[in-house]
């Protein structure tokens, strides 16, 4: 008797679960379908690039395995050495100045000043512009024959010089300048969100203790922002490592190869020299550099969650 009672009930439960799953199927397809396709696209083409980097591919991919020959060739080239040195300079300057500028802007807006929404929109606007547009506009501004230098010279200051873009030693800093202009608003937005999330009781306690504005930020508020600062740091490093279009539009890697970055080396090998194997090897080296930033950050977040879970 009991088995006959439970059988229809079990069937009803299974039908209800199936009906609920069918109702949710469109939602799952809309959300997970594109995500899985994007993930498969990244994984498949990354694996293909890694394989090509171990082959003798030139204009067309081939399957002739050559081991680490392409990596040794790339690492021995002058272009790669200059590009990696430039990456250290550009990455360090871009991240440091973007973080500092973003933090100063965030602190300014955190004072609840009038016109806050307008200022926030102005500071965020450059991030809505593509790096290509940024590079082209800054190339005009920095061009000694038509930009800032010419404007100041025409105003009567004939001795003024601002020709960094044609100076082999200073050209890399023009990319830093344009990159900071573009990304500082993004850093500001994240850091401002962190400033606004600080516990009001913590701020009131510091005020009661007589802390001034400088001490308030340096001793109380900023130490609570370090998780957000780490996240901003990682994002900016990722942007620096993968920078291509800004350099291509602003300096084209010049003068000469003075502003080459790893992404331009990949482009040069693959599309200008027709050496797909070496280009793939350079791309894999870029990926390893990127993983050198992302993996420690992932470990950091994992350890932080574990510590938070264990009290």
Backbone bond lengths (Angstrom), bond angles and torsions (degrees), N, CA, C in turn:
res aa  C-N    CA-C-N  psi(-1)  N-CA   C-N-CA  omega(-1)  CA-C   N-CA-C  phi
1 X - - - 1.462 - - 1.529 111.00 -
2 X 1.352 116.53 -43.77 1.462 121.65 -178.49 1.518 111.25 -63.68
3 X 1.373 116.32 -39.05 1.457 119.60 -179.61 1.512 111.02 -65.03
4 X 1.377 116.69 -38.36 1.467 120.13 179.61 1.521 111.30 -67.55
5 X 1.364 117.74 -30.70 1.467 120.98 -179.77 1.530 110.58 -73.57
6 X 1.374 115.08 -41.73 1.462 118.65 -174.56 1.524 112.96 -76.24
7 X 1.351 117.70 -27.68 1.464 119.61 -176.37 1.529 112.85 -61.49
8 X 1.353 119.05 -50.10 1.478 118.65 177.65 1.522 112.06 -62.28
9 X 1.354 116.09 -36.70 1.469 118.92 -179.86 1.515 110.79 -64.20
10 X 1.351 116.53 -42.75 1.468 119.54 178.63 1.523 111.05 -63.15
11 X 1.324 116.58 -40.38 1.462 119.89 178.42 1.508 112.11 -63.64
12 X 1.337 115.94 -39.32 1.464 120.28 178.30 1.524 111.45 -63.95
13 X 1.328 116.12 -39.85 1.471 120.61 179.22 1.523 110.23 -64.56
14 X 1.358 115.42 -43.06 1.464 118.77 -179.55 1.523 111.62 -65.26
15 X 1.346 116.43 -39.89 1.468 119.40 178.62 1.527 111.37 -65.87
16 X 1.328 116.22 -38.64 1.468 120.07 178.57 1.528 110.98 -64.93
17 X 1.335 115.78 -41.92 1.471 119.54 178.73 1.524 110.87 -64.88
18 X 1.349 116.06 -40.73 1.461 119.72 178.76 1.522 111.58 -64.27
19 X 1.338 116.23 -42.21 1.462 120.29 178.70 1.526 111.03 -63.27
20 X 1.346 116.70 -40.86 1.470 119.93 178.54 1.525 110.97 -64.28
21 X 1.356 116.25 -40.86 1.461 119.84 179.01 1.523 111.52 -63.99
22 X 1.365 116.32 -39.60 1.465 119.89 179.11 1.525 111.15 -66.06
23 X 1.332 115.98 -36.60 1.471 118.63 178.30 1.527 111.16 -66.29
24 X 1.329 117.54 -34.15 1.462 120.94 -178.18 1.527 112.62 -85.62
25 X 1.346 117.03 -10.97 1.461 119.92 -175.88 1.528 113.35 -56.56
26 X 1.345 120.11 -45.70 1.472 118.88 178.73 1.524 113.11 -58.62
27 X 1.337 116.22 -38.80 1.463 119.36 179.39 1.522 110.78 -64.54
28 X 1.348 115.89 -43.98 1.462 119.58 179.21 1.528 111.01 -63.74
29 X 1.316 116.75 -39.97 1.467 120.07 179.93 1.525 111.43 -65.35
30 X 1.335 116.18 -41.22 1.463 120.37 -179.26 1.526 110.85 -65.73
31 X 1.333 116.92 -39.83 1.465 120.42 -175.96 1.525 111.71 -82.87
32 X 1.329 115.65 -53.61 1.454 120.10 -171.85 1.525 113.48 -82.71
33 X 1.332 117.58 -27.33 1.462 119.40 179.68 1.516 113.31 -56.72
34 X 1.342 117.98 -57.68 1.476 119.25 178.39 1.529 113.25 -61.83
35 X 1.348 116.74 -36.56 1.462 119.23 -179.90 1.527 111.40 -63.78
36 X 1.341 116.06 -45.02 1.456 119.61 179.93 1.526 111.47 -66.76
37 X 1.330 117.06 -37.94 1.466 119.96 177.52 1.531 110.93 -64.73
38 X 1.338 116.07 -42.61 1.468 119.65 179.14 1.526 110.61 -64.46
39 X 1.349 116.42 -43.09 1.462 119.94 179.18 1.527 111.13 -63.11
40 X 1.338 116.25 -43.19 1.465 120.00 178.85 1.527 110.59 -63.23
41 X 1.329 116.22 -40.10 1.474 120.83 178.69 1.521 110.57 -59.64
42 X 1.333 116.35 -46.12 1.461 120.45 -178.40 1.523 111.00 -66.32
43 X 1.340 116.15 -47.71 1.463 119.95 -176.21 1.522 111.34 -65.29
44 X 1.334 117.18 -45.15 1.460 120.89 -176.57 1.527 110.89 -64.39
45 X 1.326 117.36 -47.47 1.459 119.12 -177.10 1.529 111.86 -73.91
46 X 1.326 117.29 -29.59 1.465 118.80 174.07 1.527 110.27 -66.03
47 X 1.323 116.68 -43.30 1.464 120.38 178.00 1.535 110.79 -63.77
48 X 1.333 116.41 -40.25 1.467 120.04 178.58 1.521 111.14 -63.67
49 X 1.335 116.52 -40.30 1.469 120.53 178.36 1.528 110.85 -64.09
50 X 1.332 116.27 -42.38 1.464 119.49 178.16 1.525 110.28 -60.54
51 X 1.338 117.41 -43.98 1.457 120.36 179.88 1.531 111.10 -63.38
52 X 1.325 117.10 -46.10 1.463 120.75 -179.40 1.530 110.97 -60.11
53 X 1.342 116.86 -31.91 1.468 119.74 -179.02 1.522 112.10 -66.03
54 X 1.327 117.76 -16.77 1.467 121.44 178.69 1.529 112.15 -101.44
55 X 1.321 117.60 11.68 1.462 120.90 -178.16 1.528 110.54 -117.01
56 X 1.325 115.41 171.89 1.471 121.48 179.83 1.522 111.68 -91.61
57 X 1.331 117.88 31.40 1.465 122.04 -176.93 1.513 111.09 -63.70
58 X 1.323 115.65 137.31 1.468 120.98 174.82 1.521 108.46 -121.05
59 X 1.347 117.38 -103.62 1.466 118.95 178.97 1.517 112.18 -70.52
60 X 1.332 117.09 -30.02 1.461 122.69 179.50 1.514 109.32 -129.61
61 X 1.339 117.54 147.06 1.466 119.72 178.79 1.524 111.48 -65.16
62 X 1.320 115.36 138.42 1.463 121.92 173.57 1.525 107.85 -132.08
63 X 1.331 115.97 168.70 1.458 120.61 -176.79 1.520 113.27 -107.44
64 X 1.334 117.99 19.36 1.463 121.21 178.87 1.522 109.93 -77.44
65 X 1.332 115.94 107.62 1.465 121.27 -176.58 1.524 110.55 -72.21
66 X 1.354 116.07 129.05 1.470 120.43 -179.28 1.526 112.02 -125.42
67 X 1.323 117.38 11.72 1.461 120.31 178.32 1.514 112.75 66.49
68 X 1.330 115.77 -134.09 1.472 121.36 -175.36 1.522 112.70 -93.18
69 X 1.317 118.00 16.28 1.464 120.34 -175.90 1.525 111.99 -59.57
70 X 1.326 117.24 -43.41 1.472 119.75 -179.88 1.524 111.62 -64.17
71 X 1.330 116.78 -38.89 1.467 119.99 179.72 1.527 110.24 -65.77
72 X 1.317 116.61 -43.58 1.464 119.55 178.11 1.531 111.27 -62.46
73 X 1.325 116.53 -38.72 1.467 120.02 179.88 1.521 111.17 -66.38
74 X 1.337 116.87 -43.05 1.470 120.67 -179.79 1.521 110.52 -64.66
75 X 1.334 116.30 -46.86 1.464 120.03 -177.37 1.523 112.00 -65.91
76 X 1.316 117.31 -23.58 1.465 120.50 -179.71 1.521 113.09 -85.88
77 X 1.330 118.15 -11.85 1.466 119.81 -176.87 1.525 111.53 -77.11
78 X 1.302 115.05 147.28 1.472 120.81 177.49 1.526 110.84 -65.90
79 X 1.323 116.93 -34.69 1.466 120.52 -179.79 1.519 111.57 -59.67
80 X 1.345 115.68 -44.72 1.467 118.42 -178.15 1.529 111.24 -67.19
81 X 1.334 116.59 -41.10 1.464 119.32 179.92 1.524 111.00 -62.12
82 X 1.332 116.43 -43.98 1.467 119.80 177.92 1.525 110.43 -65.28
83 X 1.330 116.58 -41.50 1.468 120.67 -179.26 1.521 111.04 -62.51
84 X 1.321 117.10 -41.46 1.462 119.14 -178.84 1.527 110.90 -70.78
85 X 1.339 117.16 -39.59 1.469 119.63 175.19 1.531 110.19 -61.01
86 X 1.333 116.28 -42.54 1.463 119.88 178.03 1.526 111.68 -63.79
87 X 1.338 115.98 -35.91 1.464 119.71 178.59 1.521 110.81 -62.48
88 X 1.325 117.21 -39.41 1.465 120.55 177.91 1.526 110.88 -63.71
89 X 1.351 115.76 -44.14 1.468 119.41 179.91 1.525 110.52 -68.10
90 X 1.339 115.93 -51.03 1.453 120.16 -178.37 1.529 111.16 -63.47
91 X 1.336 117.37 -46.30 1.463 120.34 -179.12 1.509 111.90 -61.23
92 X 1.342 116.59 -45.88 1.464 119.43 179.94 1.517 111.96 -63.63
93 X 1.344 116.84 -48.31 1.458 119.79 -179.32 1.513 112.68 -66.32
94 X 1.325 116.73 -43.64 1.461 121.36 -178.58 1.525 111.14 -62.52
95 X 1.318 117.04 -47.80 1.471 120.15 -178.01 1.528 110.58 -67.27
96 X 1.330 117.49 -46.74 1.466 120.29 -176.39 1.527 111.46 -63.41
97 X 1.324 117.27 -50.00 1.463 120.14 -176.45 1.535 111.73 -71.93
98 X 1.326 117.58 -32.59 1.468 119.43 177.17 1.519 110.50 -68.26
99 X 1.333 116.66 -43.64 1.469 120.16 177.89 1.522 110.75 -61.90
100 X 1.333 116.65 -45.71 1.472 120.55 -178.15 1.522 110.75 -64.78
101 X 1.344 117.27 -47.11 1.465 120.43 -179.97 1.521 110.96 -64.08
102 X 1.325 117.27 -43.74 1.458 120.67 178.96 1.506 112.10 -62.24
103 X 1.333 116.41 -39.83 1.468 120.03 179.33 1.517 111.45 -66.29
104 X 1.335 117.19 -43.36 1.467 120.26 178.88 1.529 111.10 -63.26
105 X 1.331 117.46 -41.78 1.463 120.76 178.03 1.526 110.84 -65.39
106 X 1.334 116.77 -39.71 1.466 120.31 179.47 1.530 110.69 -64.54
107 X 1.325 116.79 -42.02 1.471 120.14 178.54 1.525 110.07 -65.23
108 X 1.343 117.10 -39.89 1.464 120.52 177.54 1.521 111.28 -59.32
109 X 1.310 117.22 -49.47 1.464 120.83 -177.92 1.523 111.01 -70.44
110 X 1.319 117.74 -26.49 1.464 121.09 -179.83 1.525 112.59 -69.45
111 X 1.340 116.88 -8.72 1.464 119.48 178.86 1.528 112.85 -79.92
112 X 1.351 116.23 6.85 1.477 122.06 -179.95 1.525 111.26 57.35
113 X 1.339 115.68 44.79 1.454 120.64 -178.56 1.523 110.36 -76.11
114 X 1.326 115.57 161.24 1.460 120.41 177.52 1.527 109.39 -70.19
115 X 1.315 115.17 145.32 1.455 119.81 -177.96 1.511 113.44 74.25
116 X 1.328 116.59 23.61 1.463 120.63 -177.08 1.525 111.75 -58.51
117 X 1.316 117.09 -44.57 1.468 120.22 -178.01 1.530 111.55 -63.30
118 X 1.337 116.07 -38.82 1.468 119.83 179.09 1.522 110.34 -65.97
119 X 1.331 116.58 -46.16 1.463 120.34 -179.82 1.523 111.07 -63.08
120 X 1.325 116.30 -40.85 1.459 119.43 -179.71 1.531 110.67 -62.81
121 X 1.328 116.04 -39.66 1.469 119.75 178.12 1.521 111.40 -66.66
122 X 1.339 116.80 -39.97 1.464 120.53 179.05 1.525 110.97 -63.38
123 X 1.330 116.37 -44.90 1.458 119.93 -178.35 1.524 112.08 -68.94
124 X 1.329 116.46 -30.07 1.460 119.96 -179.70 1.522 112.79 -83.69
125 X 1.315 117.17 -17.73 1.464 120.66 -174.04 1.529 113.42 -56.15
126 X 1.358 119.59 -44.21 1.474 117.96 -178.19 1.526 113.94 -55.76
127 X 1.337 117.44 -29.07 1.461 119.38 -178.74 1.521 111.10 -70.30
128 X 1.325 117.21 -19.79 1.461 120.52 177.84 1.527 111.91 -81.04
129 X 1.322 116.54 -9.75 1.465 121.71 -179.64 1.522 108.44 -94.03
130 X 1.314 117.33 140.56 1.461 120.14 179.17 1.529 110.30 -69.14
131 X 1.340 115.70 155.81 1.457 120.12 179.07 1.521 111.48 -64.79
132 X 1.320 117.89 -27.55 1.458 120.81 177.27 1.527 110.11 -64.19
133 X 1.335 116.26 -47.84 1.466 120.42 178.72 1.524 110.19 -61.92
134 X 1.318 116.35 -43.91 1.466 120.25 177.93 1.521 111.00 -58.07
135 X 1.327 116.49 -45.70 1.465 120.04 -179.82 1.511 112.70 -62.68
136 X 1.331 116.94 -42.60 1.462 120.40 -179.24 1.528 110.73 -65.22
137 X 1.324 117.54 -46.51 1.466 121.00 -178.48 1.522 110.77 -63.24
138 X 1.346 116.91 -44.68 1.465 119.42 179.89 1.527 111.55 -68.54
139 X 1.326 117.87 -29.09 1.472 119.02 175.38 1.530 110.56 -65.62
140 X 1.329 116.59 -33.54 1.473 119.53 175.08 1.524 110.60 -68.81
141 X 1.335 115.85 -45.98 1.461 120.03 -177.24 1.525 112.08 -63.50
142 X 1.337 116.45 -36.20 1.458 120.66 -174.76 1.526 112.98 -91.98
143 X 1.320 117.61 -4.77 1.459 121.38 178.72 1.539 109.05 -68.87
144 X 1.332 118.16 119.02 1.476 119.21 -176.79 1.525 113.50 -60.01
145 X 1.320 118.08 -24.50 1.454 120.16 -176.59 1.503 114.86 -88.81
146 X 1.345 118.09 -9.14 1.467 118.87 -177.23 1.517 114.12 -147.43
147 X 1.318 118.37 -0.76 1.450 120.71 -173.74 1.514 114.19 -107.78
148 X 1.331 114.71 -136.88 1.462 121.32 -174.09 1.529 111.02 -62.50
149 X 1.327 116.91 -43.26 1.467 119.12 -178.54 1.518 111.18 -61.04
150 X 1.313 118.20 -44.58 1.470 120.75 -179.33 1.529 111.09 -65.13
151 X 1.344 116.49 -39.50 1.458 120.41 179.43 1.525 110.63 -60.41
152 X 1.336 116.91 -48.69 1.468 120.64 -179.40 1.530 110.66 -66.22
153 X 1.327 117.22 -39.58 1.478 119.95 177.02 1.517 111.12 -61.38
154 X 1.330 117.24 -41.65 1.463 121.15 -179.86 1.519 111.97 -67.48
155 X 1.352 116.77 -23.85 1.452 119.94 177.91 1.528 112.31 -79.82
156 X 1.355 116.95 -3.14 1.455 120.16 175.36 1.510 115.22 115.68
157 X 1.341 117.92 -9.38 1.470 120.55 179.16 1.520 107.38 -92.47
158 X 1.328 115.68 82.94 1.466 120.83 -172.29 1.518 112.86 -69.55
159 X 1.321 118.03 -24.61 1.454 120.89 -177.23 1.519 114.18 -86.46
160 X 1.325 117.95 -2.55 1.468 120.61 -177.24 1.528 110.31 -70.01
161 X 1.323 116.84 131.87 1.459 122.41 178.91 1.535 109.69 -126.21
162 X 1.312 115.28 129.68 1.470 120.66 173.58 1.531 107.42 -146.24
163 X 1.328 113.52 67.40 1.461 120.45 -174.34 1.529 111.80 -112.75
164 X 1.313 116.32 40.11 1.467 120.71 -178.40 1.530 111.94 -57.17
165 X 1.313 116.50 -35.45 1.464 119.79 -172.42 1.528 112.33 -66.64
166 X 1.330 118.12 -19.23 1.470 121.23 177.96 1.522 111.23 -109.33
167 X 1.322 116.44 7.12 1.465 121.91 178.66 1.527 108.37 -100.51
168 X 1.321 118.04 120.47 1.467 121.34 -175.96 1.518 112.47 -60.40
169 X 1.329 117.69 -31.75 1.459 120.92 -178.26 1.529 112.70 -80.30
170 X 1.320 117.49 -29.84 1.459 121.40 -173.55 1.522 113.46 -105.24
171 X 1.329 118.08 -10.36 1.464 120.29 -173.53 1.527 112.46 -60.61
172 X 1.327 117.72 -34.51 1.466 120.11 -179.07 1.527 110.86 -63.05
173 X 1.337 116.27 -28.64 1.471 119.69 -179.49 1.526 111.99 -75.25
174 X 1.327 117.83 -20.15 1.468 118.92 173.24 1.524 110.06 -67.63
175 X 1.336 116.98 -34.23 1.472 120.25 176.73 1.515 109.72 -69.74
176 X 1.335 116.43 -39.72 1.465 119.44 175.73 1.528 110.25 -59.78
177 X 1.327 116.85 -45.62 1.462 121.57 -179.12 1.526 111.46 -59.65
178 X 1.328 116.88 -48.58 1.463 120.28 179.76 1.525 111.65 -65.82
179 X 1.326 116.98 -38.79 1.461 120.38 179.21 1.515 112.39 -65.48
180 X 1.324 116.73 -41.31 1.467 120.35 177.65 1.522 110.27 -63.48
181 X 1.329 117.01 -43.36 1.471 120.16 178.30 1.528 110.44 -57.85
182 X 1.323 116.59 -38.90 1.458 119.75 -176.94 1.521 112.60 -74.82
183 X 1.327 118.35 -41.01 1.470 121.36 -168.35 1.520 114.41 -100.22
184 X 1.329 118.87 -10.22 1.470 120.01 -176.13 1.525 111.60 -62.11
185 X 1.338 117.35 -37.27 1.461 120.08 178.97 1.513 112.39 -64.87
186 X 1.326 116.90 -35.93 1.464 121.13 176.92 1.530 110.67 -63.65
187 X 1.345 116.27 -46.63 1.462 120.09 177.00 1.525 110.59 -61.44
188 X 1.342 116.27 -40.39 1.465 120.61 178.67 1.519 111.53 -58.60
189 X 1.340 117.21 -44.41 1.457 120.86 -177.06 1.521 111.23 -62.14
190 X 1.322 117.37 -44.21 1.468 120.28 -179.96 1.527 111.45 -67.82
191 X 1.326 116.37 -43.33 1.465 119.80 -178.79 1.522 111.31 -69.68
192 X 1.338 117.21 -34.64 1.458 120.14 176.98 1.533 110.51 -64.91
193 X 1.330 116.56 -40.54 1.466 119.66 175.71 1.524 110.43 -59.67
194 X 1.331 116.71 -38.59 1.462 119.91 177.07 1.521 112.14 -66.78
195 X 1.339 116.97 -41.90 1.464 120.37 178.46 1.524 111.33 -61.80
196 X 1.324 116.15 -39.58 1.463 119.90 -178.40 1.533 112.20 -74.48
197 X 1.330 117.48 -13.06 1.464 120.36 -179.69 1.525 112.82 -95.41
198 X 1.337 117.52 0.02 1.468 120.39 178.92 1.533 109.18 -67.38
199 X 1.325 115.68 138.94 1.460 120.37 -178.20 1.534 111.01 -60.56
200 X 1.350 118.28 124.95 1.478 119.95 179.23 1.527 112.86 -60.05
201 X 1.336 116.90 -33.10 1.469 119.45 179.60 1.524 111.10 -63.07
202 X 1.338 116.50 -34.24 1.459 120.28 179.11 1.525 110.35 -65.88
203 X 1.327 115.63 -41.42 1.464 120.52 179.46 1.533 110.44 -67.48
204 X 1.331 116.69 -42.86 1.473 120.22 179.89 1.520 111.38 -63.30
205 X 1.334 116.54 -39.41 1.465 119.91 179.14 1.521 110.59 -63.47
206 X 1.324 116.99 -40.32 1.465 120.56 178.46 1.526 110.81 -66.76
207 X 1.330 116.59 -37.88 1.462 119.84 178.25 1.524 111.07 -66.00
208 X 1.311 116.87 -38.97 1.461 120.81 177.69 1.525 110.71 -63.47
209 X 1.327 116.32 -35.45 1.466 120.66 178.19 1.522 112.69 -75.29
210 X 1.336 116.95 -2.35 1.454 120.94 176.72 1.514 115.34 87.87
211 X 1.321 117.42 20.38 1.464 120.49 179.88 1.525 110.29 -72.89
212 X 1.342 116.36 130.58 1.454 121.19 175.82 1.519 110.70 -80.69
213 X 1.340 116.82 177.06 1.475 119.61 -177.77 1.526 113.30 -57.59
214 X 1.347 117.49 -44.59 1.460 120.08 -178.60 1.524 110.94 -63.60
215 X 1.307 116.44 -48.02 1.460 120.03 179.79 1.513 111.17 -66.74
216 X 1.329 116.74 -33.13 1.468 121.26 179.40 1.528 110.14 -60.17
217 X 1.318 115.58 -46.05 1.461 118.62 -177.79 1.524 112.12 -75.54
218 X 1.330 117.35 -43.30 1.461 119.52 -174.35 1.519 113.07 -74.85
219 X 1.339 118.04 -31.95 1.462 120.68 -174.53 1.526 113.52 -103.40
220 X 1.324 117.75 -22.98 1.470 119.60 -172.20 1.526 111.67 -116.77
221 X 1.339 117.11 -54.92 1.467 120.43 -170.32 1.522 112.15 -80.23
222 X 1.322 117.46 -52.29 1.468 119.96 -174.49 1.534 113.60 -61.51
223 X 1.344 119.47 -37.98 1.475 117.71 177.37 1.525 113.71 -60.08
224 X 1.324 118.33 -24.62 1.464 120.18 178.68 1.534 112.04 -80.67
225 X 1.345 116.68 -10.57 1.466 120.20 -176.93 1.518 113.46 -92.84
226 X 1.334 118.73 0.62 1.463 118.53 -170.93 1.530 113.19 -61.08
227 X 1.355 122.36 -32.85 1.478 118.04 175.83 1.533 112.28 -62.94
228 X 1.345 116.58 -40.16 1.465 119.79 178.35 1.523 110.33 -69.00
229 X 1.310 117.31 -38.27 1.459 120.54 178.60 1.529 111.02 -62.72
230 X 1.331 116.35 -39.09 1.466 119.53 177.64 1.525 110.02 -63.66
231 X 1.340 116.54 -42.64 1.468 120.08 179.12 1.529 110.96 -62.55
232 X 1.328 117.31 -44.26 1.475 121.07 177.92 1.526 110.39 -62.84
233 X 1.325 116.27 -41.41 1.461 121.09 178.97 1.527 111.38 -59.20
234 X 1.323 116.54 -44.80 1.467 120.56 -178.90 1.525 110.92 -65.93
235 X 1.334 116.94 -42.80 1.468 120.36 179.63 1.525 110.82 -62.91
236 X 1.326 116.49 -42.90 1.467 119.96 -179.63 1.528 111.27 -67.49
237 X 1.325 117.16 -38.13 1.469 119.78 176.46 1.522 110.93 -63.72
238 X 1.334 115.99 -39.97 1.465 119.72 176.92 1.519 110.52 -61.62
239 X 1.328 116.93 -43.02 1.460 120.49 178.09 1.526 111.15 -62.47
240 X 1.337 116.48 -41.07 1.466 120.10 -178.54 1.526 111.27 -65.36
241 X 1.327 116.92 -43.58 1.460 120.51 -176.65 1.523 111.44 -65.20
242 X 1.329 116.83 -37.01 1.466 120.75 -175.41 1.525 113.49 -96.04
243 X 1.323 118.18 8.82 1.467 120.96 -177.96 1.522 111.20 -61.31
244 X 1.313 116.22 127.47 1.466 122.22 177.09 1.525 111.44 -137.40
245 X 1.352 115.52 -58.32 1.461 119.62 -171.41 1.519 113.08 -65.11
246 X 1.339 117.96 -34.06 1.464 119.91 179.11 1.529 110.68 -62.97
247 X 1.335 116.36 -46.61 1.472 120.19 179.99 1.519 110.56 -67.49
248 X 1.326 115.92 -41.88 1.475 119.61 -178.31 1.524 110.67 -60.53
249 X 1.336 117.00 -40.54 1.465 120.00 -177.46 1.518 112.45 -81.01
250 X 1.339 117.64 -30.46 1.462 120.27 -173.56 1.529 112.32 -86.19
251 X 1.314 117.61 -51.38 1.465 120.54 -175.57 1.524 113.15 -122.99
252 X 1.335 117.95 -15.33 1.457 120.43 -175.61 1.514 112.93 65.98
253 X 1.348 116.48 17.52 1.461 120.74 -177.19 1.513 113.45 89.77
254 X 1.327 117.52 -5.12 1.462 121.73 -175.84 1.524 112.46 -96.53
255 X 1.330 115.91 -175.20 1.472 127.63 0.82 1.530 111.77 -62.82
256 X 1.318 115.67 135.05 1.459 119.52 -174.38 1.512 109.45 66.20
257 X 1.323 116.27 -117.96 1.471 121.38 173.37 1.529 110.07 -122.27
258 X 1.331 116.01 28.00 1.465 121.00 -173.23 1.516 113.16 -67.11
259 X 1.336 118.54 -23.95 1.465 120.81 -179.37 1.526 111.76 -118.39
260 X 1.323 117.21 25.12 1.456 120.18 176.01 1.528 110.09 -62.06
261 X 1.325 116.00 139.39 1.459 122.78 171.86 1.524 107.71 -123.28
262 X 1.345 118.60 162.85 1.473 120.13 -176.09 1.522 114.81 -52.17
263 X 1.337 117.80 -38.40 1.466 119.38 -179.08 1.529 111.37 -63.98
264 X 1.334 117.39 -34.05 1.467 120.00 177.17 1.522 111.57 -71.40
265 X 1.335 116.76 -30.68 1.463 119.94 176.21 1.527 109.75 -66.08
266 X 1.340 116.64 -42.00 1.464 120.79 176.77 1.527 109.89 -59.21
267 X 1.320 116.47 -47.12 1.468 121.31 178.95 1.530 111.03 -60.51
268 X 1.315 116.25 -42.53 1.463 120.56 -178.30 1.527 111.19 -62.76
269 X 1.331 116.64 -46.77 1.459 120.15 -179.55 1.527 111.36 -64.10
270 X 1.322 116.58 -45.48 1.461 120.00 -171.81 1.522 113.23 -77.25
271 X 1.312 117.16 -44.80 1.468 119.77 -168.16 1.523 114.73 -109.15
272 X 1.314 117.99 -13.09 1.450 119.69 178.35 1.529 112.48 -110.20
273 X 1.310 116.50 -35.12 1.463 120.15 178.75 1.523 112.59 -99.16
274 X 1.325 117.88 -15.15 1.455 120.47 -178.55 1.514 113.64 68.54
275 X 1.350 117.20 31.94 1.467 121.68 178.98 1.528 108.09 -111.58
276 X 1.334 115.50 81.04 1.465 120.57 -173.74 1.522 111.31 -63.03
277 X 1.328 117.02 -40.36 1.463 120.04 -178.76 1.516 111.88 -60.10
278 X 1.329 117.01 -46.63 1.464 120.47 179.21 1.535 111.16 -68.43
279 X 1.330 116.02 -37.92 1.458 118.80 176.42 1.519 111.86 -62.02
280 X 1.332 116.65 -41.13 1.466 120.63 177.65 1.522 110.67 -64.80
281 X 1.340 116.62 -39.08 1.465 119.80 177.88 1.526 110.71 -62.97
282 X 1.335 116.79 -42.09 1.467 120.14 177.27 1.529 110.62 -63.74
283 X 1.339 116.88 -38.04 1.460 120.41 178.22 1.524 111.09 -65.37
284 X 1.321 117.38 -39.54 1.463 120.71 178.07 1.531 110.44 -65.92
285 X 1.332 116.86 -38.43 1.465 119.60 176.35 1.530 110.87 -62.93
286 X 1.329 116.02 -37.80 1.471 119.67 174.36 1.518 110.79 -62.75
287 X 1.340 116.26 -42.36 1.457 120.68 179.46 1.522 110.99 -62.14
288 X 1.323 117.06 -41.41 1.466 120.51 178.49 1.529 110.82 -63.91
289 X 1.328 116.17 -38.77 1.466 119.65 176.44 1.526 110.68 -62.49
290 X 1.336 115.51 -42.09 1.461 120.32 178.98 1.521 110.91 -65.12
291 X 1.332 116.74 -42.02 1.463 120.06 178.13 1.524 111.09 -63.59
292 X 1.330 116.45 -30.49 1.455 120.11 176.28 1.514 112.95 -62.76
293 X 1.333 116.92 -19.90 1.463 122.10 175.68 1.529 110.96 -94.80
294 X 1.339 116.46 -44.58 1.465 120.82 -172.59 1.522 112.90 -74.57
295 X 1.331 117.85 -39.20 1.467 120.07 -177.10 1.530 111.85 -64.35
296 X 1.352 119.89 -48.59 1.472 118.16 175.91 1.525 113.07 -58.86
297 X 1.341 116.86 -35.69 1.459 119.11 177.95 1.525 110.87 -66.03
298 X 1.332 117.61 -40.93 1.464 120.50 177.91 1.530 110.52 -63.85
299 X 1.332 117.17 -40.75 1.461 120.50 177.35 1.525 110.52 -64.16
300 X 1.322 115.44 -41.66 1.467 120.52 178.43 1.529 111.26 -59.22
301 X 1.338 116.59 -45.50 1.465 120.31 179.77 1.531 110.88 -65.89
302 X 1.330 117.31 -39.15 1.462 121.05 179.62 1.532 110.59 -63.67
303 X 1.328 116.57 -47.11 1.466 120.62 179.79 1.524 110.30 -62.87
304 X 1.329 116.22 -39.82 1.471 120.23 -179.98 1.522 110.90 -64.41
305 X 1.335 117.61 -41.28 1.464 120.03 177.73 1.517 111.92 -66.30
306 X 1.334 116.51 -38.71 1.460 119.93 178.95 1.527 110.82 -63.94
307 X 1.334 115.93 -42.16 1.471 119.06 178.89 1.517 111.07 -65.50
308 X 1.337 115.98 -39.62 1.475 118.88 178.75 1.528 111.04 -66.53
309 X 1.344 117.29 -36.82 1.462 120.65 -179.89 1.517 112.30 -68.81
310 X 1.338 117.06 -29.66 1.453 121.28 -179.01 1.538 112.26 -95.45
311 X 1.314 114.27 16.79 1.462 118.31 173.43 1.503 114.52 83.16
